[in-house]
Amino acid sequence: MSTGSAASDAEDDETCHRRTTAPLASTARKTTCYNRYSDEELEDDGGEGRIKQERRLSKTHQREARQSQRNAANARERARMRVLSKAFSRLKTSLPWVPADTKLSKLDTLRLASSYISHLRQLLQDDRFESSFAHPVSLV
């Protein structure tokens, strides 16, 4: 154990050097060398600061990982919305009663498409009853 004098510290360093050069496992050598200091001396040397720094680095790493996951999720959501918007745009252009330059909400587009499908269904039913030939769509 160190008494705090310069001569004592030099002696401790020499003892530690002899211990670390012995043919022991590296973990045992480090433990032997560190065991000569008290807990108070380790704290004075920045032991707690080192732990806090590791925690800070760990929190920074976690924050960066979370941000990276968030960015990936946002990119997937933007791609999904792009596909959905294109589908609504195609649906709107297939509606015969709607001019191409008309702005429609997604809900309005769905309502008009639904009413158009109902209208086509009604035409098929009326046509089936009026004529005796089979309509190509009714064969399916």
Backbone as CSV, one residue per row, in Angstrom:
resi,resn,N_x,N_y,N_z,CA_x,CA_y,CA_z,C_x,C_y,C_z
1,MET,0.816,-1.173,0.000,0.000,0.000,0.000,0.863,1.242,0.000
2,SER,0.436,2.278,-0.661,1.231,3.490,-0.790,1.045,4.372,0.429
3,THR,2.165,4.974,0.847,2.086,5.905,1.978,1.977,7.328,1.499
4,GLY,2.145,7.545,0.200,1.995,8.879,-0.343,3.311,9.537,-0.665
5,SER,4.441,9.004,-0.228,5.728,9.625,-0.516,6.183,9.238,-1.909
6,ALA,7.086,10.036,-2.466,7.588,9.786,-3.810,8.391,8.499,-3.853
7,ALA,9.187,8.246,-2.808,9.994,7.024,-2.767,9.096,5.800,-2.703
8,SER,8.046,5.905,-1.923,7.114,4.793,-1.785,6.400,4.517,-3.103
9,ASP,6.003,5.589,-3.810,5.330,5.425,-5.098,6.249,4.775,-6.121
10,ALA,7.522,5.164,-6.125,8.485,4.568,-7.052,8.652,3.092,-6.748
11,GLU,8.705,2.773,-5.456,8.820,1.369,-5.048,7.594,0.578,-5.481
12,ASP,6.415,1.176,-5.326,5.177,0.514,-5.739,5.162,0.277,-7.248
13,ASP,5.642,1.263,-8.013,5.681,1.110,-9.462,6.605,-0.027,-9.859
14,GLU,7.766,-0.115,-9.166,8.712,-1.189,-9.458,8.101,-2.543,-9.120
15,THR,7.415,-2.620,-7.985,6.767,-3.862,-7.572,5.688,-4.249,-8.577
16,CYS,4.932,-3.277,-8.993,3.868,-3.531,-9.973,4.472,-4.023,-11.277
17,HIS,5.618,-3.414,-11.688,6.272,-3.820,-12.932,6.741,-5.267,-12.830
18,ARG,7.328,-5.635,-11.695,7.776,-7.013,-11.503,6.591,-7.970,-11.551
19,ARG,5.484,-7.573,-10.960,4.306,-8.442,-10.943,3.721,-8.612,-12.340
20,THR,3.735,-7.554,-13.130,3.123,-7.637,-14.458,3.988,-8.392,-15.437
21,THR,5.296,-8.481,-15.185,6.144,-9.230,-16.115,6.192,-10.708,-15.783
22,ALA,5.616,-11.102,-14.656,5.568,-12.516,-14.296,4.657,-13.253,-15.266
23,PRO,4.900,-14.551,-15.513,4.101,-15.302,-16.499,2.719,-15.666,-15.972
24,LEU,1.892,-14.670,-15.696,0.513,-14.887,-15.260,-0.424,-14.413,-16.347
25,ALA,-1.687,-14.758,-16.211,-2.699,-14.279,-17.161,-2.788,-12.768,-17.057
26,SER,-3.107,-12.112,-18.161,-3.127,-10.649,-18.183,-4.153,-10.090,-17.207
27,THR,-5.282,-10.751,-17.019,-6.284,-10.238,-16.088,-5.795,-10.334,-14.662
28,ALA,-5.061,-11.396,-14.346,-4.542,-11.546,-12.990,-3.481,-10.498,-12.719
29,ARG,-2.646,-10.192,-13.709,-1.614,-9.173,-13.529,-2.241,-7.817,-13.262
30,LYS,-3.248,-7.473,-14.015,-3.895,-6.178,-13.825,-4.545,-6.104,-12.456
31,THR,-5.192,-7.168,-12.047,-5.848,-7.193,-10.744,-4.828,-7.018,-9.638
32,THR,-3.698,-7.704,-9.748,-2.652,-7.606,-8.734,-2.144,-6.181,-8.646
33,CYS,-1.942,-5.557,-9.782,-1.424,-4.200,-9.803,-2.438,-3.229,-9.213
34,TYR,-3.714,-3.381,-9.520,-4.727,-2.457,-9.030,-5.070,-2.695,-7.567
35,ASN,-4.847,-3.886,-7.068,-5.202,-4.180,-5.691,-4.367,-3.404,-4.688
36,ARG,-3.257,-2.847,-5.106,-2.417,-2.119,-4.166,-2.976,-0.741,-3.850
37,TYR,-3.979,-0.271,-4.590,-4.590,1.028,-4.333,-5.892,0.828,-3.579
38,SER,-6.205,1.775,-2.714,-7.477,1.716,-2.005,-8.578,2.240,-2.909
39,ASP,-9.829,2.020,-2.512,-10.967,2.512,-3.288,-10.938,4.021,-3.395
40,GLU,-10.509,4.694,-2.348,-10.454,6.156,-2.366,-9.453,6.642,-3.403
41,GLU,-8.313,5.968,-3.499,-7.303,6.374,-4.464,-7.796,6.156,-5.895
42,LEU,-8.526,5.077,-6.120,-9.071,4.841,-7.452,-10.077,5.912,-7.829
43,GLU,-10.895,6.324,-6.883,-11.873,7.374,-7.158,-11.173,8.681,-7.469
44,ASP,-10.070,8.955,-6.756,-9.333,10.184,-7.003,-8.703,10.173,-8.390
45,ASP,-8.356,8.989,-8.883,-7.732,8.879,-10.191,-8.748,8.981,-11.328
46,GLY,-10.022,9.145,-11.025,-11.033,9.308,-12.074,-11.774,8.032,-12.400
47,GLY,-11.838,7.089,-11.494,-12.568,5.844,-11.730,-14.030,6.110,-12.025
48,GLU,-14.648,6.981,-11.232,-16.063,7.319,-11.460,-16.228,8.084,-12.763
49,GLY,-15.300,8.975,-13.037,-15.369,9.749,-14.276,-15.326,8.859,-15.497
50,ARG,-14.512,7.808,-15.407,-14.412,6.864,-16.511,-15.741,6.143,-16.715
51,ILE,-16.373,5.736,-15.625,-17.662,5.045,-15.706,-18.725,5.982,-16.270
52,LYS,-18.729,7.233,-15.794,-19.700,8.205,-16.304,-19.486,8.453,-17.789
53,GLN,-18.208,8.508,-18.197,-17.915,8.726,-19.610,-18.409,7.544,-20.445
54,GLU,-18.213,6.315,-19.939,-18.704,5.138,-20.654,-20.221,5.157,-20.755
55,ARG,-20.892,5.558,-19.675,-22.358,5.659,-19.715,-22.784,6.707,-20.728
56,ARG,-22.070,7.838,-20.737,-22.398,8.917,-21.658,-22.225,8.431,-23.094
57,LEU,-21.130,7.723,-23.364,-20.916,7.178,-24.699,-22.001,6.173,-25.048
58,SER,-22.383,5.370,-24.076,-23.428,4.381,-24.304,-24.760,5.070,-24.615
59,LYS,-25.081,6.120,-23.853,-26.329,6.849,-24.110,-26.286,7.518,-25.474
60,THR,-25.130,8.064,-25.837,-24.990,8.687,-27.148,-25.186,7.648,-28.242
61,HIS,-24.592,6.483,-28.055,-24.748,5.405,-29.031,-26.213,4.980,-29.141
62,GLN,-26.897,4.865,-28.000,-28.312,4.485,-28.010,-29.140,5.545,-28.728
63,ARG,-28.831,6.802,-28.467,-29.573,7.893,-29.095,-29.367,7.864,-30.608
64,GLU,-28.121,7.629,-31.036,-27.837,7.554,-32.469,-28.540,6.358,-33.103
65,ALA,-28.576,5.241,-32.404,-29.253,4.050,-32.928,-30.750,4.301,-33.059
66,ARG,-31.328,4.942,-32.038,-32.762,5.261,-32.090,-33.054,6.208,-33.249
67,GLN,-32.192,7.213,-33.442,-32.389,8.173,-34.523,-32.268,7.480,-35.880
68,SER,-31.337,6.565,-35.992,-31.162,5.816,-37.235,-32.401,4.966,-37.538
69,GLN,-32.934,4.304,-36.525,-34.160,3.513,-36.705,-35.325,4.411,-37.098
70,ARG,-35.406,5.570,-36.480,-36.480,6.516,-36.771,-36.394,6.992,-38.219
71,ASN,-35.166,7.307,-38.670,-34.978,7.749,-40.054,-35.386,6.656,-41.036
72,ALA,-35.038,5.414,-40.730,-35.414,4.299,-41.606,-36.932,4.130,-41.642
73,ALA,-37.577,4.237,-40.495,-39.043,4.114,-40.437,-39.706,5.253,-41.209
74,ASN,-39.160,6.461,-41.091,-39.711,7.604,-41.827,-39.576,7.394,-43.333
75,ALA,-38.445,6.860,-43.765,-38.244,6.603,-45.194,-39.236,5.556,-45.698
76,ARG,-39.458,4.500,-44.911,-40.445,3.485,-45.308,-41.844,4.084,-45.396
77,GLU,-42.185,4.935,-44.451,-43.514,5.557,-44.453,-43.686,6.481,-45.657
78,ARG,-42.641,7.249,-45.992,-42.723,8.120,-47.172,-42.913,7.294,-48.440
79,ALA,-42.211,6.180,-48.551,-42.353,5.308,-49.727,-43.762,4.728,-49.791
80,ARG,-44.291,4.317,-48.651,-45.653,3.770,-48.601,-46.673,4.818,-49.035
81,MET,-46.522,6.030,-48.548,-47.459,7.099,-48.905,-47.340,7.464,-50.383
82,ARG,-46.134,7.400,-50.937,-45.936,7.681,-52.357,-46.692,6.663,-53.208
83,VAL,-46.612,5.384,-52.841,-47.319,4.325,-53.571,-48.826,4.533,-53.463
84,LEU,-49.295,4.866,-52.276,-50.724,5.089,-52.059,-51.229,6.280,-52.881
85,SER,-50.461,7.355,-52.910,-50.865,8.535,-53.683,-50.931,8.228,-55.175
86,LYS,-49.965,7.452,-55.677,-49.997,7.080,-57.093,-51.223,6.232,-57.405
87,ALA,-51.581,5.337,-56.498,-52.760,4.486,-56.709,-54.029,5.333,-56.751
88,PHE,-54.152,6.295,-55.866,-55.324,7.177,-55.885,-55.350,8.018,-57.154
89,SER,-54.194,8.441,-57.607,-54.126,9.225,-58.835,-54.600,8.398,-60.032
90,ARG,-54.164,7.136,-60.112,-54.624,6.257,-61.200,-56.121,6.009,-61.115
91,LEU,-56.629,5.826,-59.904,-58.065,5.600,-59.721,-58.856,6.821,-60.185
92,LYS,-58.361,8.004,-59.840,-59.060,9.235,-60.228,-59.094,9.396,-61.745
93,THR,-58.001,9.044,-62.427,-57.979,9.199,-63.889,-58.872,8.178,-64.588
94,SER,-59.220,7.092,-63.907,-60.099,6.096,-64.533,-61.580,6.407,-64.331
95,LEU,-61.888,7.441,-63.573,-63.290,7.837,-63.388,-63.711,8.717,-64.564
96,PRO,-64.726,8.290,-65.329,-65.081,9.023,-66.551,-65.758,10.372,-66.303
97,TRP,-66.380,10.566,-65.159,-67.134,11.795,-64.935,-66.282,12.907,-64.338
98,VAL,-65.034,12.626,-64.063,-64.183,13.604,-63.379,-63.159,14.155,-64.368
99,PRO,-63.161,15.474,-64.582,-62.134,16.075,-65.448,-60.734,15.854,-64.853
100,ALA,-59.737,15.778,-65.715,-58.371,15.467,-65.286,-57.791,16.528,-64.349
101,ASP,-58.205,17.775,-64.536,-57.627,18.850,-63.720,-58.364,19.069,-62.396
102,THR,-59.386,18.251,-62.106,-60.155,18.401,-60.868,-59.364,17.854,-59.684
103,LYS,-59.315,18.658,-58.626,-58.669,18.214,-57.390,-59.709,17.490,-56.549
104,LEU,-59.410,16.253,-56.180,-60.310,15.472,-55.337,-59.549,14.975,-54.116
105,SER,-60.262,14.934,-53.004,-59.653,14.315,-51.825,-59.681,12.802,-52.019
106,LYS,-58.952,12.104,-51.204,-58.939,10.643,-51.294,-60.318,10.078,-50.991
107,LEU,-60.996,10.670,-50.037,-62.339,10.215,-49.693,-63.297,10.432,-50.862
108,ASP,-63.230,11.609,-51.499,-64.090,11.878,-52.652,-63.787,10.913,-53.801
109,THR,-62.512,10.625,-54.009,-62.124,9.681,-55.062,-62.733,8.312,-54.797
110,LEU,-62.656,7.853,-53.550,-63.242,6.552,-53.206,-64.755,6.554,-53.376
111,ARG,-65.403,7.621,-52.967,-66.869,7.692,-53.103,-67.282,7.671,-54.568
112,LEU,-66.595,8.461,-55.401,-66.931,8.486,-56.827,-66.643,7.137,-57.491
113,ALA,-65.544,6.499,-57.121,-65.224,5.183,-57.684,-66.279,4.161,-57.278
114,SER,-66.704,4.216,-56.036,-67.736,3.298,-55.562,-69.047,3.518,-56.312
115,SER,-69.425,4.769,-56.502,-70.679,5.034,-57.220,-70.561,4.629,-58.692
116,TYR,-69.386,4.792,-59.278,-69.175,4.378,-60.670,-69.279,2.857,-60.801
117,ILE,-68.709,2.132,-59.862,-68.802,0.664,-59.871,-70.260,0.232,-59.716
118,SER,-70.989,0.902,-58.837,-72.423,0.589,-58.670,-73.186,0.853,-59.959
119,HIS,-72.866,1.953,-60.619,-73.510,2.299,-61.885,-73.227,1.221,-62.943
120,LEU,-71.980,0.778,-63.042,-71.625,-0.266,-64.008,-72.331,-1.582,-63.688
121,ARG,-72.418,-1.905,-62.417,-73.117,-3.122,-62.005,-74.590,-3.038,-62.414
122,GLN,-75.188,-1.887,-62.203,-76.598,-1.693,-62.566,-76.791,-1.840,-64.076
123,LEU,-75.872,-1.274,-64.848,-75.955,-1.408,-66.307,-75.882,-2.879,-66.732
124,LEU,-75.008,-3.632,-66.093,-74.890,-5.059,-66.426,-76.163,-5.824,-66.079
125,GLN,-76.750,-5.511,-64.942,-77.978,-6.199,-64.552,-79.119,-5.841,-65.490
126,ASP,-79.229,-4.577,-65.846,-80.291,-4.160,-66.767,-80.096,-4.811,-68.130
127,ASP,-78.863,-4.866,-68.581,-78.556,-5.445,-69.883,-78.842,-6.947,-69.892
128,ARG,-78.589,-7.620,-68.810,-78.821,-9.054,-68.726,-80.319,-9.361,-68.840
129,PHE,-81.147,-8.534,-68.245,-82.587,-8.786,-68.283,-83.205,-8.375,-69.614
130,GLU,-82.625,-7.386,-70.278,-83.215,-6.891,-71.521,-82.891,-7.772,-72.721
131,SER,-81.727,-8.341,-72.746,-81.356,-9.160,-73.909,-81.145,-10.612,-73.471
132,SER,-81.297,-11.483,-74.421,-81.186,-12.902,-74.089,-79.758,-13.424,-74.223
133,PHE,-78.873,-12.643,-74.810,-77.495,-13.135,-74.956,-76.717,-12.903,-73.663
134,ALA,-75.703,-13.692,-73.459,-74.890,-13.592,-72.244,-73.834,-12.505,-72.418
135,HIS,-73.725,-11.661,-71.425,-72.727,-10.595,-71.434,-71.375,-11.201,-71.072
136,PRO,-70.296,-10.775,-71.716,-68.986,-11.373,-71.435,-68.574,-11.285,-69.959
137,VAL,-68.953,-10.229,-69.285,-68.571,-10.080,-67.884,-69.366,-11.044,-67.016
138,SER,-70.588,-11.341,-67.383,-71.411,-12.232,-66.569,-70.965,-13.689,-66.686
139,LEU,-70.150,-14.007,-67.674,-69.658,-15.370,-67.828,-68.580,-15.707,-66.798
140,VAL,-68.010,-14.726,-66.229,-66.914,-14.941,-65.288,-67.393,-15.393,-63.953
